[in-house]
Amino acid sequence: RSRFEKFLLKSEYPTGAWPSYLYTWRGFLQALRKMTTGVGPGEKNWFFIGDGESPNSLQLGLINLASFVAHGVTQAIKYDSCDENNYEMVDFRYPISNACGQNGRSYQDDMCTGGDEGEGYECEVDSSMEMYGVTHARWIGAPPPLYCGDKSTGYWDHFKGLEINDPPFANLAGRADVRGCCWWGRGVMQVRGVCAYGKLNYYLGKRAAESRRPSIYPDIDFCRNPSAICTDPERGPELRWLTGMFYWAHTIQRNRYNDYLTILQQYVDTNVVSGNFKEDTSFMDTLNEILGGSPDDISNRTSTFEIALEVFGLVDPEITAEPENDLNANVDPNKGTASSASKADVNEDVIAADNLNATNIPPSVNVTDGTEIGNINNNTIPENNQVEEADPLGSLEGNVTTPETPVALSAQVFSTNYCGVSWGDASTTCSISCAGGFDSECPPGQKCFGDISCSEIPVGGVATTSIEKISNYCGADWADASCKCSVTCPGGVDIECPPGHSCFDMSGTCPGY
């Protein structure tokens, strides 16, 4: 576990590399249990952790896990993001309508293909659906979280830090609105499009339950609430992983064109004795062809896969340097650092995955060897398929502490949810928190916005930071602005205010100044 957290669950922050805040060992373990045991994700959608019969079953499961995690790092863990970032520019501007699709895709038009045509998996598009993301890129001036709703939109000015919607501004696909555009990428695999979300609902969510089929999340309608992956207050940590594992099982493991599992078997059988998993690049070359991506994506995926091979004890470890900003508390003092850890230690710590219950795994993924990923006694997972927690922090080994996050370490970055009339207003005032991520927690006229960075942890819902005092407020006139003192315009320009309002200097007038 400690090496998994230290070398694979790392994210890039403006202050350096830190343990991921969103992607944790506990969430990973909970998701892996549910994707390999219990109710399960539907026929042929189990996450592959070995066949339980072949001599190389353990290695097969580990290589599949290493591949999955390597792609997850490339897609989301590296950026510590759940919602897709707004990254595609038009004339040096970031269109708000990128929520509708980036990289040449239109997410609401993503029909199922590859033999799934006409099956009716796709979610129905509702142009009036309104939804807000909770994470975004962390560089200074980065666009705020994506959102959808029944409105025309403009662009994000990353120099001024303003959303400008008048006049509307189109993305590369010509969209200048966000109607029906709630299907952007989410979770560790950045699942996106009406087909992908429809399959989640069909196999894992409410649609499965309504059809009287087994359902892991019978109360979650992924077609009406795709944002549950990022915002569910209790199950979010596992949903970010589990939806990605389902995508991997359904799309990669069942790949009809490249026969992924056969290629995996050949790769393992060829190298299991010699241990030349790094030197033989044939498997990753094929996987990179399947997954695609930019040259940087391919390079990062490949290098992370090699690190995962070391973490999982499949090759002799070469990691000797401590990761930047790493915590000594994450290392088991009884087993040393990754450079001195033996393969036995790694398998015991990381690969056994806290002894998963294999009782209900179908024959194709049944595990019988007690040393493998998915094998535990029958008492670990209760009948309701809920994961028992060893302690409130999820520490599944008594002598390994849960990794601290950048929040706990420096107080330079504290991402949470705050109320405001807009994301800019919420991030500027940092005044009223909405920890559950729901609009109902906010005052009338305000919504809950996520990934707001404040310099201190709020106490009792009110920020205790010494942030710069805001003196500019919007209103129909000076008297209106002085009476309400509600909508801020920190830049001092009218364009920051709602239509029909102007920006006024309320120095010494509004409370708290």
C-alpha positions as CSV (number, residue, x, y, z in Angstrom):
1,R,0.0,0.0,0.0
2,S,2.6,2.6,1.0
3,R,4.5,2.3,-2.3
4,F,1.3,2.4,-4.3
5,E,0.4,5.7,-2.6
6,K,3.9,7.1,-2.7
7,F,4.8,6.4,-6.3
8,L,1.5,6.1,-8.2
9,L,-1.0,8.4,-6.4
10,K,0.9,11.6,-7.0
11,S,-0.5,14.8,-8.4
12,E,1.1,18.0,-9.8
13,Y,0.3,21.2,-7.9
14,P,1.6,24.7,-8.4
15,T,3.8,24.1,-5.3
16,G,5.1,20.7,-6.6
17,A,4.2,17.1,-6.5
18,W,1.9,16.0,-3.7
19,P,-0.1,12.9,-2.7
20,S,-3.4,13.0,-4.6
21,Y,-6.3,14.5,-2.8
22,L,-9.0,12.9,-4.9
23,Y,-7.6,9.5,-5.7
24,T,-6.9,7.5,-2.6
25,W,-5.9,3.9,-1.7
26,R,-9.2,3.5,0.2
27,G,-11.3,4.6,-2.7
28,F,-9.3,2.3,-5.0
29,L,-9.7,-0.7,-2.8
30,Q,-13.4,-0.1,-2.3
31,A,-13.9,0.1,-6.0
32,L,-11.8,-3.0,-6.8
33,R,-13.8,-5.0,-4.3
34,K,-17.1,-4.0,-5.9
35,M,-15.8,-4.6,-9.4
36,T,-14.6,-8.1,-8.5
37,T,-17.1,-9.4,-5.9
38,G,-20.6,-9.2,-4.6
39,V,-23.4,-7.8,-6.8
40,G,-20.9,-6.9,-9.4
41,P,-21.0,-4.8,-12.7
42,G,-23.0,-7.2,-14.8
43,E,-22.1,-10.1,-17.0
44,K,-18.6,-9.9,-18.7
45,N,-17.9,-6.6,-17.0
46,W,-15.8,-7.8,-14.1
47,F,-12.5,-6.2,-13.6
48,F,-9.9,-8.8,-14.5
49,I,-7.6,-9.7,-11.6
50,G,-6.4,-13.1,-12.9
51,D,-8.2,-16.3,-13.9
52,G,-7.4,-18.2,-10.7
53,E,-6.3,-21.2,-12.7
54,S,-3.3,-20.6,-14.9
55,P,0.2,-20.7,-13.4
56,N,0.6,-17.0,-14.2
57,S,-2.7,-15.8,-12.8
58,L,-1.2,-13.4,-10.3
59,Q,1.0,-11.8,-12.9
60,L,-1.9,-11.4,-15.3
61,G,-3.9,-9.6,-12.7
62,L,-1.0,-7.3,-11.8
63,I,-0.2,-6.3,-15.3
64,N,-3.8,-5.5,-16.0
65,L,-3.9,-3.3,-12.8
66,A,-0.6,-1.7,-13.8
67,S,-2.0,-0.8,-17.2
68,F,-5.2,0.6,-15.7
69,V,-3.4,2.8,-13.2
70,A,-0.9,4.0,-15.7
71,H,-3.7,5.3,-17.9
72,G,-5.5,6.7,-14.9
73,V,-2.5,8.7,-14.0
74,T,-2.3,10.1,-17.5
75,Q,-6.0,11.0,-17.6
76,A,-6.8,12.4,-14.1
77,I,-4.5,11.5,-11.2
78,K,-1.6,13.5,-12.5
79,Y,-3.8,16.6,-12.4
80,D,-5.8,15.6,-9.3
81,S,-9.0,16.3,-11.3
82,C,-12.3,14.6,-11.4
83,D,-14.1,16.8,-13.9
84,E,-12.6,17.3,-17.3
85,N,-10.5,20.5,-17.6
86,N,-11.3,23.2,-20.1
87,Y,-8.2,23.0,-22.2
88,E,-9.0,23.8,-25.8
89,M,-8.3,27.4,-26.9
90,V,-9.8,29.4,-29.7
91,D,-8.0,32.7,-30.5
92,F,-6.2,32.5,-27.1
93,R,-9.5,32.2,-25.3
94,Y,-11.2,29.2,-23.6
95,P,-14.8,28.8,-24.8
96,I,-17.2,28.0,-22.0
97,S,-18.9,25.7,-24.6
98,N,-16.0,23.3,-24.4
99,A,-18.3,21.5,-21.9
100,C,-20.0,20.2,-25.1
101,G,-16.9,18.5,-26.3
102,Q,-13.2,18.9,-26.9
103,N,-10.7,17.3,-29.2
104,G,-13.1,17.1,-32.1
105,R,-15.9,15.3,-30.1
106,S,-19.5,16.3,-29.4
107,Y,-20.3,14.4,-26.2
108,Q,-24.1,14.6,-26.5
109,D,-23.8,13.0,-30.0
110,D,-21.5,10.2,-28.9
111,M,-23.6,7.2,-30.0
112,C,-22.6,3.7,-29.1
113,T,-20.7,1.8,-31.7
114,G,-18.6,-1.4,-32.0
115,G,-21.6,-3.8,-32.0
116,D,-23.6,-1.8,-29.4
117,E,-25.6,0.2,-32.0
118,G,-29.3,0.1,-31.5
119,E,-29.1,-1.3,-28.0
120,G,-30.5,1.8,-26.5
121,Y,-27.7,2.4,-24.0
122,E,-27.4,6.2,-24.6
123,C,-28.7,8.7,-22.1
124,E,-31.4,11.0,-23.3
125,V,-30.2,14.6,-23.8
126,D,-32.1,17.2,-21.8
127,S,-31.3,20.7,-23.0
128,S,-32.6,22.2,-19.8
129,M,-30.3,20.1,-17.5
130,E,-28.2,22.3,-15.3
131,M,-25.0,21.0,-13.7
132,Y,-21.7,22.4,-12.5
133,G,-18.3,20.8,-12.3
134,V,-16.3,20.9,-9.1
135,T,-12.7,20.6,-10.2
136,H,-10.6,22.5,-12.8
137,A,-6.9,23.1,-13.8
138,R,-4.8,24.7,-11.0
139,W,-2.6,27.1,-12.9
140,I,-3.1,30.8,-12.2
141,G,-5.9,32.1,-14.4
142,A,-7.1,28.7,-15.4
143,P,-10.7,28.4,-16.6
144,P,-13.3,27.5,-13.9
145,P,-15.1,24.2,-13.8
146,L,-17.2,23.2,-16.8
147,Y,-21.0,23.7,-16.5
148,C,-24.1,23.1,-18.6
149,G,-27.5,24.8,-18.8
150,D,-30.0,26.4,-21.0
151,K,-28.0,29.4,-22.0
152,S,-25.6,30.9,-24.6
153,T,-22.0,31.3,-23.5
154,G,-18.9,33.2,-24.2
155,Y,-15.3,32.5,-23.1
156,W,-12.9,32.6,-20.2
157,D,-10.4,35.4,-20.2
158,H,-7.4,33.8,-18.4
159,F,-5.6,37.2,-18.3
160,K,-8.4,39.0,-16.5
161,G,-9.8,36.0,-14.8
162,L,-13.3,36.7,-16.1
163,E,-16.1,34.9,-17.8
164,I,-17.3,37.0,-20.7
165,N,-20.6,35.9,-22.3
166,D,-21.5,39.0,-24.3
167,P,-21.3,38.5,-27.2
168,P,-21.4,34.6,-27.3
169,F,-18.2,32.9,-28.3
170,A,-18.0,29.6,-30.2
171,N,-15.7,26.7,-29.6
172,L,-13.8,24.8,-32.4
173,A,-17.0,22.9,-33.2
174,G,-19.0,26.1,-33.6
175,R,-21.0,25.8,-30.3
176,A,-21.7,29.0,-28.4
177,D,-24.0,27.5,-25.8
178,V,-24.0,24.7,-23.2
179,R,-27.5,23.3,-23.8
180,G,-27.5,19.6,-23.2
181,C,-23.7,19.6,-22.6
182,C,-23.5,17.8,-19.3
183,W,-21.5,14.8,-20.5
184,W,-17.9,15.9,-20.1
185,G,-15.2,13.6,-18.7
186,R,-15.3,12.5,-15.1
187,G,-13.3,10.2,-12.8
188,V,-10.0,8.4,-13.2
189,M,-10.7,7.3,-16.8
190,Q,-12.5,10.6,-17.7
191,V,-15.7,8.7,-18.8
192,R,-17.5,11.0,-21.3
193,G,-20.4,11.0,-23.7
194,V,-24.0,9.9,-23.6
195,C,-23.1,6.3,-24.6
196,A,-20.6,5.8,-21.8
197,Y,-22.9,7.4,-19.1
198,G,-25.8,5.3,-20.5
199,K,-23.8,2.1,-20.0
200,L,-22.9,3.1,-16.5
201,N,-26.6,3.6,-15.8
202,Y,-27.6,0.4,-17.6
203,Y,-25.1,-1.9,-15.8
204,L,-24.4,-0.1,-12.5
205,G,-27.1,2.4,-11.8
206,K,-30.8,3.1,-11.5
207,R,-31.7,1.6,-14.9
208,A,-30.3,-1.8,-13.9
209,A,-32.4,-1.7,-10.7
210,E,-35.5,-0.6,-12.5
211,S,-35.0,-3.6,-15.0
212,R,-34.7,-5.9,-12.0
213,R,-31.1,-6.6,-12.7
214,P,-28.3,-6.5,-10.0
215,S,-27.1,-2.9,-9.4
216,I,-24.2,-1.6,-7.4
217,Y,-25.8,1.9,-7.2
218,P,-29.5,1.4,-7.6
219,D,-30.2,5.0,-6.4
220,I,-27.9,6.7,-8.8
221,D,-29.2,7.7,-12.2
222,F,-26.1,8.4,-14.1
223,C,-28.2,9.8,-17.0
224,R,-29.8,12.4,-14.8
225,N,-26.9,13.0,-12.4
226,P,-23.6,12.2,-14.1
227,S,-21.9,14.6,-11.7
228,A,-22.5,12.1,-8.9
229,I,-19.1,10.6,-9.9
230,C,-17.4,13.8,-8.6
231,T,-19.9,15.2,-6.1
232,D,-21.5,12.2,-4.1
233,P,-20.4,13.1,-0.6
234,E,-20.1,9.5,0.6
235,R,-19.4,7.4,-2.4
236,G,-17.4,9.9,-4.5
237,P,-14.0,8.5,-3.6
238,E,-14.9,5.0,-4.8
239,L,-17.0,6.2,-7.8
240,R,-14.1,8.1,-9.2
241,W,-12.2,4.8,-9.4
242,L,-15.1,2.3,-10.0
243,T,-16.6,4.1,-13.1
244,G,-13.1,4.0,-14.6
245,M,-12.7,0.3,-13.8
246,F,-16.0,-0.4,-15.5
247,Y,-14.9,1.5,-18.5
248,W,-11.7,-0.5,-18.6
249,A,-13.5,-3.8,-18.2
250,H,-16.2,-3.0,-20.8
251,T,-14.1,-1.1,-23.3
252,I,-10.5,-2.4,-23.0
253,Q,-10.8,-5.9,-21.7
254,R,-13.6,-6.7,-24.1
255,N,-12.0,-4.9,-27.1
256,R,-13.2,-6.8,-30.1
257,Y,-10.5,-5.6,-32.5
258,N,-7.2,-6.0,-30.6
259,D,-8.1,-9.0,-28.3
260,Y,-6.5,-7.3,-25.3
261,L,-6.7,-10.3,-22.9
262,T,-4.9,-12.6,-25.5
263,I,-2.1,-10.0,-25.9
264,L,-1.9,-9.7,-22.1
265,Q,-1.6,-13.5,-21.8
266,Q,1.2,-13.7,-24.4
267,Y,3.1,-10.8,-22.8
268,V,3.0,-12.4,-19.3
269,D,3.8,-15.9,-20.5
270,T,6.8,-14.7,-22.5
271,N,8.3,-12.6,-19.6
272,V,7.2,-14.2,-16.4
273,V,10.4,-16.3,-16.0
274,S,12.9,-13.8,-17.3
275,G,11.3,-10.8,-15.7
276,N,11.9,-8.8,-18.8
277,F,8.6,-6.9,-18.5
278,K,10.3,-3.6,-19.0
279,E,12.5,-4.6,-21.8
280,D,9.6,-6.1,-23.8
281,T,7.7,-3.1,-25.0
282,S,5.3,-5.0,-27.3
283,F,2.4,-4.9,-24.8
284,M,2.6,-1.2,-24.0
285,D,3.1,-0.5,-27.7
286,T,-0.2,-2.2,-28.5
287,L,-2.0,-0.6,-25.5
288,N,-0.8,2.8,-26.5
289,E,-2.3,2.2,-30.0
290,I,-5.6,1.3,-28.4
291,L,-5.7,4.2,-26.0
292,G,-4.1,6.8,-28.2
293,G,-3.4,10.3,-26.9
294,S,-0.7,12.9,-27.4
295,P,3.0,12.1,-27.4
296,D,3.2,13.3,-23.9
297,D,0.3,11.1,-22.9
298,I,2.0,8.1,-24.4
299,S,5.3,8.9,-22.8
300,N,3.7,9.5,-19.3
301,R,1.6,6.3,-19.6
302,T,4.6,4.2,-20.5
303,S,6.8,5.6,-17.7
304,T,4.0,5.2,-15.2
305,F,3.5,1.6,-16.3
306,E,7.1,0.9,-15.6
307,I,6.9,2.4,-12.2
308,A,3.8,0.3,-11.5
309,L,5.8,-2.9,-12.5
310,E,8.3,-2.0,-9.7
311,V,5.6,-1.1,-7.2
312,F,3.8,-4.4,-7.8
313,G,7.0,-6.4,-7.5
314,L,7.1,-7.6,-11.1
315,V,10.6,-6.3,-11.7
316,D,13.5,-5.4,-9.5
317,P,12.9,-1.9,-8.1
318,E,15.0,1.0,-9.4
319,I,13.1,3.8,-7.6
320,T,15.6,5.2,-5.2
321,A,14.8,9.0,-5.0
322,E,12.1,10.2,-2.6
323,P,9.3,11.9,-4.6
324,E,9.1,15.6,-4.2
325,N,7.2,16.7,-1.1
326,D,6.6,13.1,0.0
327,L,5.8,12.2,3.6
328,N,7.8,9.9,5.8
329,A,4.5,9.0,7.4
330,N,3.5,7.2,4.2
331,V,6.3,4.7,4.5
332,D,6.0,1.6,6.6
333,P,9.1,1.8,8.9
334,N,9.1,-1.9,9.3
335,K,9.6,-2.5,5.5
336,G,11.8,0.3,4.5
337,T,11.7,2.5,1.3
338,A,10.8,1.3,-2.1
339,S,14.4,0.9,-3.1
340,S,15.0,-1.7,-0.3
341,A,11.6,-3.4,-0.5
342,S,11.6,-7.0,-1.6
343,K,9.1,-8.4,-4.1
344,A,7.5,-10.3,-1.2
345,D,6.9,-7.1,0.7
346,V,5.3,-5.4,-2.3
347,N,3.0,-8.3,-3.0
348,E,2.0,-8.5,0.6
349,D,1.5,-4.7,0.9
350,V,0.0,-3.7,-2.4
351,I,-1.0,-6.7,-4.5
352,A,-3.0,-8.7,-2.0
353,A,-5.3,-5.7,-1.9
354,D,-6.3,-6.4,1.6
355,N,-7.5,-9.9,0.6
356,L,-10.5,-9.3,-1.6
357,N,-13.5,-11.6,-1.4
358,A,-13.5,-14.0,-4.3
359,T,-16.6,-15.9,-3.4
360,N,-18.9,-14.3,-6.0
361,I,-16.4,-13.8,-8.8
362,P,-17.5,-15.6,-12.0
363,P,-15.4,-18.5,-13.3
364,S,-13.6,-16.3,-15.8
365,V,-12.1,-14.2,-13.0
366,N,-12.2,-16.5,-10.0
367,V,-9.2,-16.4,-7.8
368,T,-8.1,-19.4,-5.7
369,D,-4.5,-18.6,-4.8
370,G,-4.3,-16.9,-1.4
371,T,-1.5,-14.6,-2.5
372,E,-3.4,-13.1,-5.3
373,I,-5.2,-9.8,-5.6
374,G,-8.8,-11.0,-5.2
375,N,-8.7,-13.7,-2.6
376,I,-10.0,-13.2,0.9
377,N,-12.0,-15.0,3.5
378,N,-15.8,-14.7,3.3
379,N,-16.1,-12.4,6.2
380,T,-14.5,-9.3,4.7
381,I,-17.5,-8.0,2.7
382,P,-20.9,-8.0,4.5
383,E,-24.1,-9.0,2.8
384,N,-25.0,-5.5,1.8
385,N,-21.8,-5.3,-0.2
386,Q,-20.6,-2.3,1.7
387,V,-16.9,-2.1,2.6
388,E,-16.1,-2.4,6.2
389,E,-13.8,0.4,7.4
390,A,-10.9,-0.5,9.6
391,D,-10.8,3.0,11.0
392,P,-12.4,6.4,10.3
393,L,-9.5,7.4,8.0
394,G,-9.5,4.2,6.1
395,S,-6.1,2.9,7.2
396,L,-6.2,-0.7,6.2
397,E,-2.8,-1.5,7.8
398,G,-2.4,-0.6,11.4
399,N,1.1,0.8,11.0
400,V,0.6,2.9,7.9
401,T,-1.1,6.2,8.2
402,T,-3.4,7.7,5.6
403,P,-1.3,10.2,3.5
404,E,-1.8,13.8,4.3
405,T,-2.9,16.0,1.4
406,P,-1.5,19.4,0.3
407,V,-4.3,20.9,2.3
408,A,-3.1,19.5,5.6
409,L,0.5,20.2,4.7
410,S,0.8,23.8,3.7
411,A,-2.5,25.6,3.9
412,Q,-1.5,27.2,0.6
413,V,-4.2,25.2,-1.3
414,F,-7.5,24.3,0.2
415,S,-10.1,23.0,-2.3
416,T,-13.7,22.9,-1.1
417,N,-17.2,24.0,-2.0
418,Y,-18.4,27.5,-1.5
419,C,-21.6,29.5,-2.2
420,G,-21.9,32.4,-4.6
421,V,-23.8,33.8,-7.5
422,S,-21.0,32.7,-9.8
423,W,-17.8,30.7,-9.5
424,G,-15.8,33.9,-9.5
425,D,-18.0,35.3,-6.7
426,A,-17.6,32.2,-4.6
427,S,-13.9,31.9,-5.1
428,T,-13.4,35.6,-4.3
429,T,-15.5,35.8,-1.1
430,C,-14.8,32.3,0.3
431,S,-17.5,33.1,2.9
432,I,-20.3,30.4,3.0
433,S,-19.3,26.8,2.5
434,C,-21.5,24.1,1.1
435,A,-19.5,21.0,2.1
436,G,-22.0,18.5,0.6
437,G,-21.8,20.2,-2.8
438,F,-25.6,20.9,-3.1
439,D,-27.2,24.3,-4.0
440,S,-29.7,23.7,-1.2
441,E,-27.0,24.5,1.3
442,C,-26.6,28.0,0.0
443,P,-28.6,31.2,0.6
444,P,-31.4,32.1,-1.9
445,G,-30.0,33.2,-5.3
446,Q,-26.7,31.5,-4.8
447,K,-25.3,28.1,-6.0
448,C,-22.7,25.8,-4.7
449,F,-19.4,25.9,-6.6
450,G,-16.5,23.4,-6.1
451,D,-12.7,23.5,-6.2
452,I,-12.5,26.9,-4.5
453,S,-9.0,27.5,-3.2
454,C,-8.7,29.4,0.1
455,S,-5.7,29.8,2.2
456,E,-7.2,28.5,5.5
457,I,-9.7,25.8,6.4
458,P,-13.1,27.4,7.2
459,V,-14.5,27.1,10.7
460,G,-18.3,26.7,11.0
461,G,-18.8,27.4,7.3
462,V,-17.2,30.8,7.4
463,A,-13.6,31.4,6.1
464,T,-11.1,32.6,8.7
465,T,-8.6,33.7,6.1
466,S,-7.1,37.1,5.9
467,I,-8.0,37.4,2.3
468,E,-8.0,40.7,0.5
469,K,-11.0,42.8,1.4
470,I,-13.5,43.4,-1.4
471,S,-14.8,46.9,-1.7
472,N,-16.5,46.7,-5.1
473,Y,-20.1,45.5,-5.3
474,C,-22.7,45.4,-8.1
475,G,-26.1,47.1,-8.1
476,A,-28.7,48.9,-10.2
477,D,-27.3,52.1,-8.6
478,W,-25.1,53.1,-5.7
479,A,-27.9,52.8,-3.2
480,D,-28.9,49.4,-4.4
481,A,-25.3,48.1,-4.2
482,S,-24.8,49.6,-0.7
483,C,-28.1,48.0,0.6
484,K,-27.3,44.5,-0.7
485,C,-23.5,44.2,-0.7
486,S,-24.0,40.8,-2.2
487,V,-22.6,40.5,-5.7
488,T,-18.9,41.4,-5.9
489,C,-17.0,42.9,-8.8
490,P,-13.4,42.7,-7.5
491,G,-11.9,44.0,-10.8
492,G,-13.9,47.2,-10.5
493,V,-15.5,46.9,-14.0
494,D,-19.2,46.7,-14.9
495,I,-18.7,43.6,-17.0
496,E,-18.3,41.6,-13.8
497,C,-21.9,42.4,-12.8
498,P,-25.3,40.9,-13.9
499,P,-27.1,42.6,-16.8
500,G,-28.5,46.0,-15.9
501,H,-26.1,46.4,-12.9
502,S,-22.9,48.4,-12.5
503,C,-19.9,48.2,-10.3
504,F,-19.6,50.6,-7.3
505,D,-16.9,51.2,-4.7
506,M,-18.4,50.4,-1.3
507,S,-15.3,51.1,0.8
508,G,-16.4,51.5,4.4
509,T,-20.0,50.8,3.5
510,C,-20.5,47.1,3.2
511,P,-20.2,44.8,6.3
512,G,-16.8,43.3,6.9
513,Y,-14.8,46.0,5.1
